[in-house]
Amino acid sequence: MSALVSELRAILGRRNVLSAPSELAVYDCDALTVERRRPDVVVLPDSTQQVVDVVRTCRRYDAPIIARGAGTSLAGGCLPTPGSVVLSLTRMNRIVDIDLRNRMAVVEAGVANLRLAQALVGTGFHFAPDPSSQGASTIGGNAATNAGGPHTLKDGVTVNHVLGLECVLADGSVLQLGPVVRPDQLDLVGLLIGSEGTLAIVTKLWVRLTPDPQNYRALRATFATVEDAGNAVSHIIAAGIIPAAMELMDQGVLSAVEAAYHFGFPPEAGAVLVVEVDGPEVGLDRQQQQITELCQRFGASEVLQAASAHERELLWKCRKMAVGATGRLSPSYTIQDGVVPRTRLPEIIRRTAEISQKHQIRIVNVAHAGDGNIHPILLFDERDREQVDRALAAGREILEACIALGGSITAEHGVGVEKLGLMDRLFAPADLDAMRQVREAFDPAGILNPGKLIPAKTES
Ligand SMILES: Cc1cc2nc3c(=O)[nH]c(=O)nc-3n(C[C@H](O)[C@H](O)[C@H](O)COP(=O)(O)OP(=O)(O)OC[C@H]3O[C@@H](n4cnc5c(N)ncnc54)[C@H](O)[C@@H]3O)c2cc1C
């Protein structure tokens, strides 16, 4: 490794190649995956050419390369593998162009999602994907995981908002796809989005800008049970309304948020829905009224309509702070990510409660309910190995229940290492073989993020 480190230092300069244990410690984990792995070296290139040079050098040494954005992954996608070089994109953080006439922005991969959002304030446009991690997560990371977020119910996930990509392939060549794509062209951008750093390293993106809605209406509905809230969700969609966002928090999460921020949730609340509609001003009041009535029909004891921009902001603040606030409930927690058809939401939450009982692991829930995306948060103490094992077993059983209900093992956080073992439950051997062949075509030597996303073939 020391010869490799010397060569990398010659390319990037000493301060952009980290190899001291204290510097590497920061890169041994993602946001919440239980597993930790210390990398051997971390590089911080600041241009596409430097990425090319690093890739060519690593290839000569057969050193695997793990692309890393902000490290907010929740599935272990950016965890190092033995002997690997972690390639952090965070120094490639320039907003290259905001081109309003073409409704497009050009950003380097390490630009944090919120920075682009802030740069667009006042332009009349925004970048629609808004993962709850947007304060930190990078647009390159969002593309690599095909991130969703509260507001992707109506506008779609990251793949629907990327027009073009510049990326470095495993042999060090640079590929530019888009931003102008003919409809009859092979959709390579679509193939690369969500590939979790296994096909290419994304260095630059051309992203679609969406016009800001003329106005919003946001409301908070309180229910006695998650089941009632879940029923309201499917009936709102069945009524032909597609809210901009529809988020669910259960009693456990609400108690943590209330203790931390005092938003004033009724103490008897078993679940809360935060629903937002947006669009042309005409019709918004009617939609809000319809949603209010549907929530009441399905048992909402209270529906509060945000009366001002400040009240709307508070509603979103309580949702965006929810995951962090659960840190008050236990020494450690991990967040699972699955999806079910939204009509099965009450069932999966019920199953989750049974799994919690069975494994004696407390579980609280947030969900992008409109999409059927669930994020059960499993609370435990990582100093107790036996508790860790029970939490992992419970997480796995929840994902198996998602499959049984016609859903999938990842709603938006990706597969990483965490869900690798469940891929063959979801996909047939032929599907997995096709994925392996695509990967091999892009990266025959297998140096880009090995051991992630697609399980290795086992001899039968
Ligand atoms: C509190 C919290 C809330 C979250 N909320 C959401 C949410 O609402 N929706 C959602 O979808 N996710 C959410 N996440 C998960 C996470 O933030 C997303 O997956 C995000 O897109 C990861 O971006 P990142 O820059 O942190 O990437 P990283 O965590 O650094 O990497 C994630 C994966 O992408 C690959 N990668 C990163 N950058 C590149 C690149 N430039 N080229 C190639 N591969 C790359 C890595 O190898 C890895 O496989 C949340 C996480 C947290 C901690």
The ligand as a Tripos MOL2 file, in Angstrom:
@<TRIPOS>MOLECULE
LIG
   53    58     1     0     0
SMALL
NO_CHARGES

@<TRIPOS>ATOM
      1 C1        -31.0420   11.5710    8.5400 C.3       1 LIG1
      2 C2        -31.0240   10.9240    7.1680 C.ar      1 LIG1
      3 C3        -32.1370   11.0630    6.3570 C.ar      1 LIG1
      4 C4        -32.1360   10.4740    5.0740 C.ar      1 LIG1
      5 N1        -33.2200   10.6670    4.2890 N.ar      1 LIG1
      6 C5        -33.2400   10.1430    3.0510 C.ar      1 LIG1
      7 C6        -34.3620   10.3670    2.1970 C.ar      1 LIG1
      8 O1        -35.3300   11.0580    2.5440 O.2       1 LIG1
      9 N2        -34.3230    9.7940    0.9690 N.ar      1 LIG1
     10 C7        -33.2630    9.0320    0.5480 C.ar      1 LIG1
     11 O2        -33.2920    8.5400   -0.5840 O.2       1 LIG1
     12 N3        -32.1990    8.8230    1.3370 N.ar      1 LIG1
     13 C8        -32.1500    9.3540    2.5630 C.ar      1 LIG1
     14 N4        -31.0690    9.1440    3.3680 N.ar      1 LIG1
     15 C9        -29.9500    8.2780    2.8710 C.3       1 LIG1
     16 C10       -28.8030    9.0410    2.1680 C.3       1 LIG1
     17 O3        -28.7630   10.3720    2.6180 O.3       1 LIG1
     18 C11       -28.9650    9.0040    0.6470 C.3       1 LIG1
     19 O4        -28.7670    7.6780    0.1870 O.3       1 LIG1
     20 C12       -28.0020    9.9470   -0.1020 C.3       1 LIG1
     21 O5        -28.3710    9.9790   -1.4630 O.3       1 LIG1
     22 C13       -26.5250    9.5410    0.0190 C.3       1 LIG1
     23 O6        -25.7190   10.6290   -0.4500 O.3       1 LIG1
     24 P1        -24.2120   10.8080    0.0500 P.3       1 LIG1
     25 O7        -23.6150   11.9420   -0.6820 O.co2     1 LIG1
     26 O8        -24.1530   10.8780    1.5110 O.co2     1 LIG1
     27 O9        -23.5640    9.4540   -0.4890 O.3       1 LIG1
     28 P2        -22.6710    8.3900    0.2970 P.3       1 LIG1
     29 O10       -23.3760    7.9590    1.5380 O.co2     1 LIG1
     30 O11       -21.3050    8.9010    0.4650 O.co2     1 LIG1
     31 O12       -22.6390    7.1760   -0.7460 O.3       1 LIG1
     32 C14       -23.8140    6.4350   -1.0180 C.3       1 LIG1
     33 C15       -23.5540    5.4830   -2.1850 C.3       1 LIG1
     34 O13       -23.3450    6.2310   -3.3830 O.3       1 LIG1
     35 C16       -22.0280    5.9810   -3.9320 C.3       1 LIG1
     36 N5        -21.5480    7.2900   -4.3920 N.ar      1 LIG1
     37 C17       -21.5010    8.4620   -3.7070 C.ar      1 LIG1
     38 N6        -21.0490    9.4570   -4.4950 N.ar      1 LIG1
     39 C18       -20.7940    8.8960   -5.7110 C.ar      1 LIG1
     40 C19       -20.3060    9.3910   -6.9480 C.ar      1 LIG1
     41 N7        -20.0050   10.6820   -7.1050 N.pl3     1 LIG1
     42 N8        -20.1600    8.5270   -7.9790 N.ar      1 LIG1
     43 C20       -20.4760    7.2160   -7.8450 C.ar      1 LIG1
     44 N9        -20.9430    6.6850   -6.7010 N.ar      1 LIG1
     45 C21       -21.1060    7.5170   -5.6460 C.ar      1 LIG1
     46 C22       -21.2250    5.3890   -2.7890 C.3       1 LIG1
     47 O14       -20.2220    4.5330   -3.2640 O.3       1 LIG1
     48 C23       -22.3100    4.6220   -2.0280 C.3       1 LIG1
     49 O15       -22.5370    3.3800   -2.6550 O.3       1 LIG1
     50 C24       -31.0160    9.7180    4.6340 C.ar      1 LIG1
     51 C25       -29.9020    9.5980    5.4600 C.ar      1 LIG1
     52 C26       -29.9040   10.1880    6.7080 C.ar      1 LIG1
     53 C27       -28.6830   10.0520    7.5640 C.3       1 LIG1
@<TRIPOS>BOND
     1     1     2 1
     2     2     3 ar
     3     2    52 ar
     4     3     4 ar
     5     4     5 ar
     6     4    50 ar
     7     5     6 ar
     8     6     7 ar
     9     6    13 1
    10     7     8 2
    11     7     9 ar
    12     9    10 ar
    13    10    11 2
    14    10    12 ar
    15    12    13 ar
    16    13    14 ar
    17    14    15 1
    18    14    50 ar
    19    15    16 1
    20    16    17 1
    21    16    18 1
    22    18    19 1
    23    18    20 1
    24    20    21 1
    25    20    22 1
    26    22    23 1
    27    23    24 1
    28    24    25 2
    29    24    26 1
    30    24    27 1
    31    27    28 1
    32    28    29 2
    33    28    30 1
    34    28    31 1
    35    31    32 1
    36    32    33 1
    37    33    34 1
    38    33    48 1
    39    34    35 1
    40    35    36 1
    41    35    46 1
    42    36    37 ar
    43    36    45 ar
    44    37    38 ar
    45    38    39 ar
    46    39    40 ar
    47    39    45 ar
    48    40    41 1
    49    40    42 ar
    50    42    43 ar
    51    43    44 ar
    52    44    45 ar
    53    46    47 1
    54    46    48 1
    55    48    49 1
    56    50    51 ar
    57    51    52 ar
    58    52    53 1
@<TRIPOS>SUBSTRUCTURE
     1 LIG1         1 GROUP 0 **** ****
